[in-house]
Amino acid sequence: MRLPFTASFRALARPGSAFAAPPPALGPAVRDMALVWIPLALLNAAWTAWRALQAYDALRRGAIAPGILGWLGADPADFQELVSALPASPAYGQVWPWLLLAVPLGVLGTWLHHAVWDHAGLWLLGGLKERRGFRTSLLAEAEALRIAALGTLLGLLGFVPVLGWVLALPLMLLDAYLWLFRGFALAARHGCEPWRGIAATGVHVLLLGCCVLGLVSLMLFMVRMAA
């Protein structure tokens, strides 16, 4: 009997040969990605939302270590008055139905986001010599993200008390590896060297960071001009 995600574990362990087989059509690749990733993302989002509501309610009750308040230089009485004025959190039953809409949209949006930025990075690195087009990047991202969805499953271990702190660094390293993993799919489907595909995911981070830095700088400039 084959265990779930056996093929994904094997692909992550041997990324160089994970995409050696002929590529599927784009439609089935996106469908398979969604069937694997959306349920795992829903589970992760539901647990995250529940934990966030619990943390917010604890904050409103003033359940925060006095040492943190002292480090921030805040008076406990003033802090308690401030947080008690915060609005009550919605019931969990009001939140989770929205996840059924937000999570699938978020998954598809993330897939498109990665495809656009990774394709741009690969173009800048000269990895599009075969001229296979953006559709090929969409296919490569769908294949890679179906496998990388395993990280969402393993990320649930971060919610386990005590174990979450122990696994914090390994899970961060796993996230970094899964980010670079998309490069192997890009390289295989575009017919370029693996290093170009991997580097394209790094260029993605660089380009996105420059855009965020530029936006923040513009906002700060506008605030200064308004003052």
PyMOL commands that place a pseudoatom at each C-alpha (Angstrom):
pseudoatom trace, name=CA, resn=MET, resi=1, chain=A, elem=C, hetatm=0, pos=[0.000, 0.000, 0.000]
pseudoatom trace, name=CA, resn=ARG, resi=2, chain=A, elem=C, hetatm=0, pos=[1.451, 3.352, -1.056]
pseudoatom trace, name=CA, resn=LEU, resi=3, chain=A, elem=C, hetatm=0, pos=[1.417, 6.043, 1.605]
pseudoatom trace, name=CA, resn=PRO, resi=4, chain=A, elem=C, hetatm=0, pos=[-0.016, 9.485, 0.786]
pseudoatom trace, name=CA, resn=PHE, resi=5, chain=A, elem=C, hetatm=0, pos=[2.505, 11.990, -0.622]
pseudoatom trace, name=CA, resn=THR, resi=6, chain=A, elem=C, hetatm=0, pos=[5.090, 9.250, -1.265]
pseudoatom trace, name=CA, resn=ALA, resi=7, chain=A, elem=C, hetatm=0, pos=[5.708, 10.604, -4.764]
pseudoatom trace, name=CA, resn=SER, resi=8, chain=A, elem=C, hetatm=0, pos=[6.056, 14.147, -3.412]
pseudoatom trace, name=CA, resn=PHE, resi=9, chain=A, elem=C, hetatm=0, pos=[8.629, 13.068, -0.825]
pseudoatom trace, name=CA, resn=ARG, resi=10, chain=A, elem=C, hetatm=0, pos=[10.549, 11.255, -3.554]
pseudoatom trace, name=CA, resn=ALA, resi=11, chain=A, elem=C, hetatm=0, pos=[10.452, 14.328, -5.816]
pseudoatom trace, name=CA, resn=LEU, resi=12, chain=A, elem=C, hetatm=0, pos=[11.679, 16.602, -3.033]
pseudoatom trace, name=CA, resn=ALA, resi=13, chain=A, elem=C, hetatm=0, pos=[14.519, 14.219, -2.268]
pseudoatom trace, name=CA, resn=ARG, resi=14, chain=A, elem=C, hetatm=0, pos=[15.566, 14.033, -5.941]
pseudoatom trace, name=CA, resn=PRO, resi=15, chain=A, elem=C, hetatm=0, pos=[14.587, 17.378, -7.505]
pseudoatom trace, name=CA, resn=GLY, resi=16, chain=A, elem=C, hetatm=0, pos=[16.915, 16.933, -10.460]
pseudoatom trace, name=CA, resn=SER, resi=17, chain=A, elem=C, hetatm=0, pos=[14.832, 14.048, -11.814]
pseudoatom trace, name=CA, resn=ALA, resi=18, chain=A, elem=C, hetatm=0, pos=[11.444, 15.082, -10.415]
pseudoatom trace, name=CA, resn=PHE, resi=19, chain=A, elem=C, hetatm=0, pos=[10.355, 16.610, -13.731]
pseudoatom trace, name=CA, resn=ALA, resi=20, chain=A, elem=C, hetatm=0, pos=[12.031, 14.246, -16.167]
pseudoatom trace, name=CA, resn=ALA, resi=21, chain=A, elem=C, hetatm=0, pos=[8.737, 12.759, -17.351]
pseudoatom trace, name=CA, resn=PRO, resi=22, chain=A, elem=C, hetatm=0, pos=[6.872, 14.376, -20.258]
pseudoatom trace, name=CA, resn=PRO, resi=23, chain=A, elem=C, hetatm=0, pos=[4.792, 17.325, -19.026]
pseudoatom trace, name=CA, resn=PRO, resi=24, chain=A, elem=C, hetatm=0, pos=[1.043, 16.994, -18.580]
pseudoatom trace, name=CA, resn=ALA, resi=25, chain=A, elem=C, hetatm=0, pos=[-1.429, 19.410, -20.114]
pseudoatom trace, name=CA, resn=LEU, resi=26, chain=A, elem=C, hetatm=0, pos=[-1.895, 22.695, -18.272]
pseudoatom trace, name=CA, resn=GLY, resi=27, chain=A, elem=C, hetatm=0, pos=[-5.503, 22.032, -17.246]
pseudoatom trace, name=CA, resn=PRO, resi=28, chain=A, elem=C, hetatm=0, pos=[-4.853, 18.688, -15.511]
pseudoatom trace, name=CA, resn=ALA, resi=29, chain=A, elem=C, hetatm=0, pos=[-1.715, 20.109, -13.872]
pseudoatom trace, name=CA, resn=VAL, resi=30, chain=A, elem=C, hetatm=0, pos=[-3.651, 23.007, -12.349]
pseudoatom trace, name=CA, resn=ARG, resi=31, chain=A, elem=C, hetatm=0, pos=[-6.457, 20.652, -11.288]
pseudoatom trace, name=CA, resn=ASP, resi=32, chain=A, elem=C, hetatm=0, pos=[-4.032, 18.286, -9.556]
pseudoatom trace, name=CA, resn=MET, resi=33, chain=A, elem=C, hetatm=0, pos=[-2.323, 21.215, -7.831]
pseudoatom trace, name=CA, resn=ALA, resi=34, chain=A, elem=C, hetatm=0, pos=[-5.658, 22.512, -6.550]
pseudoatom trace, name=CA, resn=LEU, resi=35, chain=A, elem=C, hetatm=0, pos=[-6.851, 19.092, -5.375]
pseudoatom trace, name=CA, resn=VAL, resi=36, chain=A, elem=C, hetatm=0, pos=[-3.727, 18.660, -3.248]
pseudoatom trace, name=CA, resn=TRP, resi=37, chain=A, elem=C, hetatm=0, pos=[-2.967, 22.207, -2.115]
pseudoatom trace, name=CA, resn=ILE, resi=38, chain=A, elem=C, hetatm=0, pos=[-6.406, 23.696, -1.419]
pseudoatom trace, name=CA, resn=PRO, resi=39, chain=A, elem=C, hetatm=0, pos=[-7.492, 21.116, 1.220]
pseudoatom trace, name=CA, resn=LEU, resi=40, chain=A, elem=C, hetatm=0, pos=[-4.138, 21.454, 3.008]
pseudoatom trace, name=CA, resn=ALA, resi=41, chain=A, elem=C, hetatm=0, pos=[-4.304, 25.255, 2.798]
pseudoatom trace, name=CA, resn=LEU, resi=42, chain=A, elem=C, hetatm=0, pos=[-7.860, 25.213, 4.171]
pseudoatom trace, name=CA, resn=LEU, resi=43, chain=A, elem=C, hetatm=0, pos=[-6.754, 23.112, 7.123]
pseudoatom trace, name=CA, resn=ASN, resi=44, chain=A, elem=C, hetatm=0, pos=[-3.816, 25.422, 7.784]
pseudoatom trace, name=CA, resn=ALA, resi=45, chain=A, elem=C, hetatm=0, pos=[-5.930, 28.578, 7.429]
pseudoatom trace, name=CA, resn=ALA, resi=46, chain=A, elem=C, hetatm=0, pos=[-8.689, 27.226, 9.694]
pseudoatom trace, name=CA, resn=TRP, resi=47, chain=A, elem=C, hetatm=0, pos=[-6.206, 26.382, 12.446]
pseudoatom trace, name=CA, resn=THR, resi=48, chain=A, elem=C, hetatm=0, pos=[-4.395, 29.710, 12.011]
pseudoatom trace, name=CA, resn=ALA, resi=49, chain=A, elem=C, hetatm=0, pos=[-7.650, 31.660, 12.234]
pseudoatom trace, name=CA, resn=TRP, resi=50, chain=A, elem=C, hetatm=0, pos=[-8.672, 29.824, 15.401]
pseudoatom trace, name=CA, resn=ARG, resi=51, chain=A, elem=C, hetatm=0, pos=[-5.285, 30.483, 17.015]
pseudoatom trace, name=CA, resn=ALA, resi=52, chain=A, elem=C, hetatm=0, pos=[-5.405, 34.146, 15.958]
pseudoatom trace, name=CA, resn=LEU, resi=53, chain=A, elem=C, hetatm=0, pos=[-8.856, 34.640, 17.506]
pseudoatom trace, name=CA, resn=GLN, resi=54, chain=A, elem=C, hetatm=0, pos=[-7.682, 32.979, 20.715]
pseudoatom trace, name=CA, resn=ALA, resi=55, chain=A, elem=C, hetatm=0, pos=[-4.606, 35.232, 20.838]
pseudoatom trace, name=CA, resn=TYR, resi=56, chain=A, elem=C, hetatm=0, pos=[-6.708, 38.339, 20.207]
pseudoatom trace, name=CA, resn=ASP, resi=57, chain=A, elem=C, hetatm=0, pos=[-9.116, 37.482, 23.018]
pseudoatom trace, name=CA, resn=ALA, resi=58, chain=A, elem=C, hetatm=0, pos=[-6.172, 36.859, 25.337]
pseudoatom trace, name=CA, resn=LEU, resi=59, chain=A, elem=C, hetatm=0, pos=[-4.776, 40.266, 24.399]
pseudoatom trace, name=CA, resn=ARG, resi=60, chain=A, elem=C, hetatm=0, pos=[-8.091, 41.963, 25.192]
pseudoatom trace, name=CA, resn=ARG, resi=61, chain=A, elem=C, hetatm=0, pos=[-8.016, 40.322, 28.616]
pseudoatom trace, name=CA, resn=GLY, resi=62, chain=A, elem=C, hetatm=0, pos=[-4.545, 41.737, 29.187]
pseudoatom trace, name=CA, resn=ALA, resi=63, chain=A, elem=C, hetatm=0, pos=[-2.908, 38.322, 29.165]
pseudoatom trace, name=CA, resn=ILE, resi=64, chain=A, elem=C, hetatm=0, pos=[0.575, 39.509, 28.319]
pseudoatom trace, name=CA, resn=ALA, resi=65, chain=A, elem=C, hetatm=0, pos=[3.772, 39.001, 30.256]
pseudoatom trace, name=CA, resn=PRO, resi=66, chain=A, elem=C, hetatm=0, pos=[4.617, 42.027, 32.474]
pseudoatom trace, name=CA, resn=GLY, resi=67, chain=A, elem=C, hetatm=0, pos=[8.222, 41.760, 31.358]
pseudoatom trace, name=CA, resn=ILE, resi=68, chain=A, elem=C, hetatm=0, pos=[7.180, 42.522, 27.785]
pseudoatom trace, name=CA, resn=LEU, resi=69, chain=A, elem=C, hetatm=0, pos=[5.293, 45.622, 28.905]
pseudoatom trace, name=CA, resn=GLY, resi=70, chain=A, elem=C, hetatm=0, pos=[8.338, 46.758, 30.862]
pseudoatom trace, name=CA, resn=TRP, resi=71, chain=A, elem=C, hetatm=0, pos=[10.579, 46.193, 27.856]
pseudoatom trace, name=CA, resn=LEU, resi=72, chain=A, elem=C, hetatm=0, pos=[8.198, 48.270, 25.744]
pseudoatom trace, name=CA, resn=GLY, resi=73, chain=A, elem=C, hetatm=0, pos=[8.080, 50.956, 28.412]
pseudoatom trace, name=CA, resn=ALA, resi=74, chain=A, elem=C, hetatm=0, pos=[4.285, 50.695, 28.711]
pseudoatom trace, name=CA, resn=ASP, resi=75, chain=A, elem=C, hetatm=0, pos=[2.353, 51.210, 31.925]
pseudoatom trace, name=CA, resn=PRO, resi=76, chain=A, elem=C, hetatm=0, pos=[0.288, 48.060, 32.724]
pseudoatom trace, name=CA, resn=ALA, resi=77, chain=A, elem=C, hetatm=0, pos=[-2.773, 50.082, 33.745]
pseudoatom trace, name=CA, resn=ASP, resi=78, chain=A, elem=C, hetatm=0, pos=[-2.708, 52.186, 30.587]
pseudoatom trace, name=CA, resn=PHE, resi=79, chain=A, elem=C, hetatm=0, pos=[-2.158, 49.086, 28.475]
pseudoatom trace, name=CA, resn=GLN, resi=80, chain=A, elem=C, hetatm=0, pos=[-5.109, 47.303, 30.077]
pseudoatom trace, name=CA, resn=GLU, resi=81, chain=A, elem=C, hetatm=0, pos=[-7.346, 50.310, 29.453]
pseudoatom trace, name=CA, resn=LEU, resi=82, chain=A, elem=C, hetatm=0, pos=[-6.226, 50.415, 25.828]
pseudoatom trace, name=CA, resn=VAL, resi=83, chain=A, elem=C, hetatm=0, pos=[-6.769, 46.729, 25.021]
pseudoatom trace, name=CA, resn=SER, resi=84, chain=A, elem=C, hetatm=0, pos=[-10.081, 46.549, 26.879]
pseudoatom trace, name=CA, resn=ALA, resi=85, chain=A, elem=C, hetatm=0, pos=[-11.410, 49.177, 24.458]
pseudoatom trace, name=CA, resn=LEU, resi=86, chain=A, elem=C, hetatm=0, pos=[-10.659, 46.952, 21.469]
pseudoatom trace, name=CA, resn=PRO, resi=87, chain=A, elem=C, hetatm=0, pos=[-13.727, 45.493, 19.732]
pseudoatom trace, name=CA, resn=ALA, resi=88, chain=A, elem=C, hetatm=0, pos=[-14.665, 41.909, 20.495]
pseudoatom trace, name=CA, resn=SER, resi=89, chain=A, elem=C, hetatm=0, pos=[-13.470, 39.309, 18.035]
pseudoatom trace, name=CA, resn=PRO, resi=90, chain=A, elem=C, hetatm=0, pos=[-16.027, 37.648, 15.758]
pseudoatom trace, name=CA, resn=ALA, resi=91, chain=A, elem=C, hetatm=0, pos=[-17.134, 34.130, 16.557]
pseudoatom trace, name=CA, resn=TYR, resi=92, chain=A, elem=C, hetatm=0, pos=[-15.182, 31.398, 14.817]
pseudoatom trace, name=CA, resn=GLY, resi=93, chain=A, elem=C, hetatm=0, pos=[-18.385, 30.268, 13.138]
pseudoatom trace, name=CA, resn=GLN, resi=94, chain=A, elem=C, hetatm=0, pos=[-18.553, 33.635, 11.385]
pseudoatom trace, name=CA, resn=VAL, resi=95, chain=A, elem=C, hetatm=0, pos=[-14.971, 33.422, 10.158]
pseudoatom trace, name=CA, resn=TRP, resi=96, chain=A, elem=C, hetatm=0, pos=[-14.478, 29.947, 8.733]
pseudoatom trace, name=CA, resn=PRO, resi=97, chain=A, elem=C, hetatm=0, pos=[-17.097, 30.176, 5.925]
pseudoatom trace, name=CA, resn=TRP, resi=98, chain=A, elem=C, hetatm=0, pos=[-15.092, 33.043, 4.427]
pseudoatom trace, name=CA, resn=LEU, resi=99, chain=A, elem=C, hetatm=0, pos=[-12.056, 30.760, 4.298]
pseudoatom trace, name=CA, resn=LEU, resi=100, chain=A, elem=C, hetatm=0, pos=[-13.893, 28.573, 1.787]
pseudoatom trace, name=CA, resn=LEU, resi=101, chain=A, elem=C, hetatm=0, pos=[-13.737, 31.514, -0.618]
pseudoatom trace, name=CA, resn=ALA, resi=102, chain=A, elem=C, hetatm=0, pos=[-10.496, 33.190, 0.424]
pseudoatom trace, name=CA, resn=VAL, resi=103, chain=A, elem=C, hetatm=0, pos=[-8.264, 30.111, 0.449]
pseudoatom trace, name=CA, resn=PRO, resi=104, chain=A, elem=C, hetatm=0, pos=[-8.971, 28.852, -3.102]
pseudoatom trace, name=CA, resn=LEU, resi=105, chain=A, elem=C, hetatm=0, pos=[-8.581, 32.404, -4.421]
pseudoatom trace, name=CA, resn=GLY, resi=106, chain=A, elem=C, hetatm=0, pos=[-5.354, 32.744, -2.449]
pseudoatom trace, name=CA, resn=VAL, resi=107, chain=A, elem=C, hetatm=0, pos=[-3.997, 29.470, -3.832]
pseudoatom trace, name=CA, resn=LEU, resi=108, chain=A, elem=C, hetatm=0, pos=[-4.733, 30.420, -7.436]
pseudoatom trace, name=CA, resn=GLY, resi=109, chain=A, elem=C, hetatm=0, pos=[-3.428, 33.936, -6.851]
pseudoatom trace, name=CA, resn=THR, resi=110, chain=A, elem=C, hetatm=0, pos=[-0.184, 32.566, -5.400]
pseudoatom trace, name=CA, resn=TRP, resi=111, chain=A, elem=C, hetatm=0, pos=[0.227, 30.244, -8.389]
pseudoatom trace, name=CA, resn=LEU, resi=112, chain=A, elem=C, hetatm=0, pos=[-0.198, 33.152, -10.834]
pseudoatom trace, name=CA, resn=HIS, resi=113, chain=A, elem=C, hetatm=0, pos=[2.078, 35.387, -8.749]
pseudoatom trace, name=CA, resn=HIS, resi=114, chain=A, elem=C, hetatm=0, pos=[4.898, 32.842, -8.757]
pseudoatom trace, name=CA, resn=ALA, resi=115, chain=A, elem=C, hetatm=0, pos=[4.470, 32.175, -12.466]
pseudoatom trace, name=CA, resn=VAL, resi=116, chain=A, elem=C, hetatm=0, pos=[4.710, 35.870, -13.395]
pseudoatom trace, name=CA, resn=TRP, resi=117, chain=A, elem=C, hetatm=0, pos=[7.708, 36.720, -11.217]
pseudoatom trace, name=CA, resn=ASP, resi=118, chain=A, elem=C, hetatm=0, pos=[9.632, 33.491, -11.816]
pseudoatom trace, name=CA, resn=HIS, resi=119, chain=A, elem=C, hetatm=0, pos=[9.072, 33.821, -15.570]
pseudoatom trace, name=CA, resn=ALA, resi=120, chain=A, elem=C, hetatm=0, pos=[10.398, 37.384, -15.417]
pseudoatom trace, name=CA, resn=GLY, resi=121, chain=A, elem=C, hetatm=0, pos=[13.439, 36.194, -13.451]
pseudoatom trace, name=CA, resn=LEU, resi=122, chain=A, elem=C, hetatm=0, pos=[14.113, 33.409, -15.937]
pseudoatom trace, name=CA, resn=TRP, resi=123, chain=A, elem=C, hetatm=0, pos=[13.846, 35.878, -18.812]
pseudoatom trace, name=CA, resn=LEU, resi=124, chain=A, elem=C, hetatm=0, pos=[16.378, 38.197, -17.161]
pseudoatom trace, name=CA, resn=LEU, resi=125, chain=A, elem=C, hetatm=0, pos=[18.777, 35.267, -16.733]
pseudoatom trace, name=CA, resn=GLY, resi=126, chain=A, elem=C, hetatm=0, pos=[18.483, 34.181, -20.368]
pseudoatom trace, name=CA, resn=GLY, resi=127, chain=A, elem=C, hetatm=0, pos=[16.612, 30.982, -19.579]
pseudoatom trace, name=CA, resn=LEU, resi=128, chain=A, elem=C, hetatm=0, pos=[13.927, 31.392, -22.247]
pseudoatom trace, name=CA, resn=LYS, resi=129, chain=A, elem=C, hetatm=0, pos=[16.080, 30.478, -25.234]
pseudoatom trace, name=CA, resn=GLU, resi=130, chain=A, elem=C, hetatm=0, pos=[13.654, 27.745, -26.275]
pseudoatom trace, name=CA, resn=ARG, resi=131, chain=A, elem=C, hetatm=0, pos=[10.899, 30.392, -26.474]
pseudoatom trace, name=CA, resn=ARG, resi=132, chain=A, elem=C, hetatm=0, pos=[8.288, 28.140, -24.908]
pseudoatom trace, name=CA, resn=GLY, resi=133, chain=A, elem=C, hetatm=0, pos=[6.315, 31.063, -23.518]
pseudoatom trace, name=CA, resn=PHE, resi=134, chain=A, elem=C, hetatm=0, pos=[4.529, 31.994, -20.310]
pseudoatom trace, name=CA, resn=ARG, resi=135, chain=A, elem=C, hetatm=0, pos=[2.167, 29.020, -20.560]
pseudoatom trace, name=CA, resn=THR, resi=136, chain=A, elem=C, hetatm=0, pos=[5.148, 26.763, -19.904]
pseudoatom trace, name=CA, resn=SER, resi=137, chain=A, elem=C, hetatm=0, pos=[5.911, 28.684, -16.711]
pseudoatom trace, name=CA, resn=LEU, resi=138, chain=A, elem=C, hetatm=0, pos=[2.288, 28.291, -15.611]
pseudoatom trace, name=CA, resn=LEU, resi=139, chain=A, elem=C, hetatm=0, pos=[2.597, 24.549, -16.124]
pseudoatom trace, name=CA, resn=ALA, resi=140, chain=A, elem=C, hetatm=0, pos=[5.945, 24.319, -14.313]
pseudoatom trace, name=CA, resn=GLU, resi=141, chain=A, elem=C, hetatm=0, pos=[4.633, 26.274, -11.336]
pseudoatom trace, name=CA, resn=ALA, resi=142, chain=A, elem=C, hetatm=0, pos=[1.522, 24.101, -11.083]
pseudoatom trace, name=CA, resn=GLU, resi=143, chain=A, elem=C, hetatm=0, pos=[3.628, 20.924, -11.073]
pseudoatom trace, name=CA, resn=ALA, resi=144, chain=A, elem=C, hetatm=0, pos=[6.088, 22.281, -8.505]
pseudoatom trace, name=CA, resn=LEU, resi=145, chain=A, elem=C, hetatm=0, pos=[3.453, 23.754, -6.188]
pseudoatom trace, name=CA, resn=ARG, resi=146, chain=A, elem=C, hetatm=0, pos=[1.518, 20.480, -6.120]
pseudoatom trace, name=CA, resn=ILE, resi=147, chain=A, elem=C, hetatm=0, pos=[4.626, 18.862, -4.660]
pseudoatom trace, name=CA, resn=ALA, resi=148, chain=A, elem=C, hetatm=0, pos=[5.591, 21.848, -2.495]
pseudoatom trace, name=CA, resn=ALA, resi=149, chain=A, elem=C, hetatm=0, pos=[2.132, 21.727, -0.893]
pseudoatom trace, name=CA, resn=LEU, resi=150, chain=A, elem=C, hetatm=0, pos=[3.682, 19.051, 1.296]
pseudoatom trace, name=CA, resn=GLY, resi=151, chain=A, elem=C, hetatm=0, pos=[5.308, 21.932, 3.167]
pseudoatom trace, name=CA, resn=THR, resi=152, chain=A, elem=C, hetatm=0, pos=[1.839, 23.148, 4.168]
pseudoatom trace, name=CA, resn=LEU, resi=153, chain=A, elem=C, hetatm=0, pos=[1.162, 19.751, 5.702]
pseudoatom trace, name=CA, resn=LEU, resi=154, chain=A, elem=C, hetatm=0, pos=[4.447, 19.663, 7.581]
pseudoatom trace, name=CA, resn=GLY, resi=155, chain=A, elem=C, hetatm=0, pos=[3.925, 23.280, 8.642]
pseudoatom trace, name=CA, resn=LEU, resi=156, chain=A, elem=C, hetatm=0, pos=[0.991, 22.128, 10.787]
pseudoatom trace, name=CA, resn=LEU, resi=157, chain=A, elem=C, hetatm=0, pos=[3.586, 20.696, 13.169]
pseudoatom trace, name=CA, resn=GLY, resi=158, chain=A, elem=C, hetatm=0, pos=[4.417, 24.302, 14.043]
pseudoatom trace, name=CA, resn=PHE, resi=159, chain=A, elem=C, hetatm=0, pos=[1.091, 24.554, 15.873]
pseudoatom trace, name=CA, resn=VAL, resi=160, chain=A, elem=C, hetatm=0, pos=[1.976, 21.736, 18.279]
pseudoatom trace, name=CA, resn=PRO, resi=161, chain=A, elem=C, hetatm=0, pos=[2.909, 23.182, 21.707]
pseudoatom trace, name=CA, resn=VAL, resi=162, chain=A, elem=C, hetatm=0, pos=[6.652, 23.042, 22.463]
pseudoatom trace, name=CA, resn=LEU, resi=163, chain=A, elem=C, hetatm=0, pos=[7.288, 21.065, 19.266]
pseudoatom trace, name=CA, resn=GLY, resi=164, chain=A, elem=C, hetatm=0, pos=[6.501, 24.183, 17.240]
pseudoatom trace, name=CA, resn=TRP, resi=165, chain=A, elem=C, hetatm=0, pos=[9.403, 26.070, 18.837]
pseudoatom trace, name=CA, resn=VAL, resi=166, chain=A, elem=C, hetatm=0, pos=[11.766, 23.138, 18.350]
pseudoatom trace, name=CA, resn=LEU, resi=167, chain=A, elem=C, hetatm=0, pos=[10.877, 22.853, 14.670]
pseudoatom trace, name=CA, resn=ALA, resi=168, chain=A, elem=C, hetatm=0, pos=[10.833, 26.587, 13.959]
pseudoatom trace, name=CA, resn=LEU, resi=169, chain=A, elem=C, hetatm=0, pos=[14.266, 26.671, 12.296]
pseudoatom trace, name=CA, resn=PRO, resi=170, chain=A, elem=C, hetatm=0, pos=[13.882, 23.396, 10.331]
pseudoatom trace, name=CA, resn=LEU, resi=171, chain=A, elem=C, hetatm=0, pos=[10.506, 24.567, 9.012]
pseudoatom trace, name=CA, resn=MET, resi=172, chain=A, elem=C, hetatm=0, pos=[12.021, 27.892, 7.934]
pseudoatom trace, name=CA, resn=LEU, resi=173, chain=A, elem=C, hetatm=0, pos=[14.772, 26.022, 6.088]
pseudoatom trace, name=CA, resn=LEU, resi=174, chain=A, elem=C, hetatm=0, pos=[12.132, 23.809, 4.493]
pseudoatom trace, name=CA, resn=ASP, resi=175, chain=A, elem=C, hetatm=0, pos=[10.245, 26.888, 3.287]
pseudoatom trace, name=CA, resn=ALA, resi=176, chain=A, elem=C, hetatm=0, pos=[13.444, 28.209, 1.725]
pseudoatom trace, name=CA, resn=TYR, resi=177, chain=A, elem=C, hetatm=0, pos=[14.082, 24.890, -0.021]
pseudoatom trace, name=CA, resn=LEU, resi=178, chain=A, elem=C, hetatm=0, pos=[10.513, 24.698, -1.333]
pseudoatom trace, name=CA, resn=TRP, resi=179, chain=A, elem=C, hetatm=0, pos=[10.900, 28.214, -2.725]
pseudoatom trace, name=CA, resn=LEU, resi=180, chain=A, elem=C, hetatm=0, pos=[14.008, 27.155, -4.675]
pseudoatom trace, name=CA, resn=PHE, resi=181, chain=A, elem=C, hetatm=0, pos=[12.393, 23.844, -5.656]
pseudoatom trace, name=CA, resn=ARG, resi=182, chain=A, elem=C, hetatm=0, pos=[10.200, 25.638, -8.190]
pseudoatom trace, name=CA, resn=GLY, resi=183, chain=A, elem=C, hetatm=0, pos=[13.375, 26.426, -10.115]
pseudoatom trace, name=CA, resn=PHE, resi=184, chain=A, elem=C, hetatm=0, pos=[13.897, 22.766, -11.004]
pseudoatom trace, name=CA, resn=ALA, resi=185, chain=A, elem=C, hetatm=0, pos=[10.454, 22.637, -12.624]
pseudoatom trace, name=CA, resn=LEU, resi=186, chain=A, elem=C, hetatm=0, pos=[11.100, 25.884, -14.503]
pseudoatom trace, name=CA, resn=ALA, resi=187, chain=A, elem=C, hetatm=0, pos=[14.420, 24.635, -15.825]
pseudoatom trace, name=CA, resn=ALA, resi=188, chain=A, elem=C, hetatm=0, pos=[13.025, 21.256, -16.879]
pseudoatom trace, name=CA, resn=ARG, resi=189, chain=A, elem=C, hetatm=0, pos=[10.021, 22.666, -18.713]
pseudoatom trace, name=CA, resn=HIS, resi=190, chain=A, elem=C, hetatm=0, pos=[11.893, 25.535, -20.376]
pseudoatom trace, name=CA, resn=GLY, resi=191, chain=A, elem=C, hetatm=0, pos=[14.845, 23.349, -21.343]
pseudoatom trace, name=CA, resn=CYS, resi=192, chain=A, elem=C, hetatm=0, pos=[17.531, 25.411, -19.630]
pseudoatom trace, name=CA, resn=GLU, resi=193, chain=A, elem=C, hetatm=0, pos=[20.199, 24.700, -17.019]
pseudoatom trace, name=CA, resn=PRO, resi=194, chain=A, elem=C, hetatm=0, pos=[18.924, 23.985, -13.479]
pseudoatom trace, name=CA, resn=TRP, resi=195, chain=A, elem=C, hetatm=0, pos=[20.958, 26.834, -12.033]
pseudoatom trace, name=CA, resn=ARG, resi=196, chain=A, elem=C, hetatm=0, pos=[19.034, 29.337, -14.164]
pseudoatom trace, name=CA, resn=GLY, resi=197, chain=A, elem=C, hetatm=0, pos=[15.702, 28.071, -12.880]
pseudoatom trace, name=CA, resn=ILE, resi=198, chain=A, elem=C, hetatm=0, pos=[16.859, 28.118, -9.265]
pseudoatom trace, name=CA, resn=ALA, resi=199, chain=A, elem=C, hetatm=0, pos=[18.411, 31.557, -9.674]
pseudoatom trace, name=CA, resn=ALA, resi=200, chain=A, elem=C, hetatm=0, pos=[15.153, 32.810, -11.223]
pseudoatom trace, name=CA, resn=THR, resi=201, chain=A, elem=C, hetatm=0, pos=[13.370, 32.177, -7.925]
pseudoatom trace, name=CA, resn=GLY, resi=202, chain=A, elem=C, hetatm=0, pos=[16.104, 34.229, -6.230]
pseudoatom trace, name=CA, resn=VAL, resi=203, chain=A, elem=C, hetatm=0, pos=[15.627, 37.050, -8.746]
pseudoatom trace, name=CA, resn=HIS, resi=204, chain=A, elem=C, hetatm=0, pos=[11.921, 36.830, -7.890]
pseudoatom trace, name=CA, resn=VAL, resi=205, chain=A, elem=C, hetatm=0, pos=[12.747, 37.664, -4.267]
pseudoatom trace, name=CA, resn=LEU, resi=206, chain=A, elem=C, hetatm=0, pos=[15.083, 40.472, -5.318]
pseudoatom trace, name=CA, resn=LEU, resi=207, chain=A, elem=C, hetatm=0, pos=[12.573, 42.067, -7.690]
pseudoatom trace, name=CA, resn=LEU, resi=208, chain=A, elem=C, hetatm=0, pos=[9.757, 41.791, -5.184]
pseudoatom trace, name=CA, resn=GLY, resi=209, chain=A, elem=C, hetatm=0, pos=[11.941, 43.253, -2.437]
pseudoatom trace, name=CA, resn=CYS, resi=210, chain=A, elem=C, hetatm=0, pos=[12.866, 46.211, -4.651]
pseudoatom trace, name=CA, resn=CYS, resi=211, chain=A, elem=C, hetatm=0, pos=[9.191, 46.863, -5.393]
pseudoatom trace, name=CA, resn=VAL, resi=212, chain=A, elem=C, hetatm=0, pos=[8.261, 46.726, -1.707]
pseudoatom trace, name=CA, resn=LEU, resi=213, chain=A, elem=C, hetatm=0, pos=[11.186, 48.984, -0.771]
pseudoatom trace, name=CA, resn=GLY, resi=214, chain=A, elem=C, hetatm=0, pos=[10.207, 51.455, -3.478]
pseudoatom trace, name=CA, resn=LEU, resi=215, chain=A, elem=C, hetatm=0, pos=[6.583, 51.491, -2.329]
pseudoatom trace, name=CA, resn=VAL, resi=216, chain=A, elem=C, hetatm=0, pos=[7.542, 52.028, 1.321]
pseudoatom trace, name=CA, resn=SER, resi=217, chain=A, elem=C, hetatm=0, pos=[9.942, 54.814, 0.332]
pseudoatom trace, name=CA, resn=LEU, resi=218, chain=A, elem=C, hetatm=0, pos=[7.218, 56.501, -1.711]
pseudoatom trace, name=CA, resn=MET, resi=219, chain=A, elem=C, hetatm=0, pos=[4.750, 56.281, 1.185]
pseudoatom trace, name=CA, resn=LEU, resi=220, chain=A, elem=C, hetatm=0, pos=[7.292, 57.766, 3.606]
pseudoatom trace, name=CA, resn=PHE, resi=221, chain=A, elem=C, hetatm=0, pos=[8.026, 60.569, 1.128]
pseudoatom trace, name=CA, resn=MET, resi=222, chain=A, elem=C, hetatm=0, pos=[4.299, 61.337, 0.792]
pseudoatom trace, name=CA, resn=VAL, resi=223, chain=A, elem=C, hetatm=0, pos=[3.891, 61.382, 4.576]
pseudoatom trace, name=CA, resn=ARG, resi=224, chain=A, elem=C, hetatm=0, pos=[6.780, 63.823, 4.922]
pseudoatom trace, name=CA, resn=MET, resi=225, chain=A, elem=C, hetatm=0, pos=[5.379, 66.041, 2.196]
pseudoatom trace, name=CA, resn=ALA, resi=226, chain=A, elem=C, hetatm=0, pos=[1.961, 66.042, 3.883]
pseudoatom trace, name=CA, resn=ALA, resi=227, chain=A, elem=C, hetatm=0, pos=[3.521, 66.973, 7.224]
for i in range(1, 227): cmd.bond("trace and resi %d" % i, "trace and resi %d" % (i + 1))
show_as sticks, trace
zoom trace
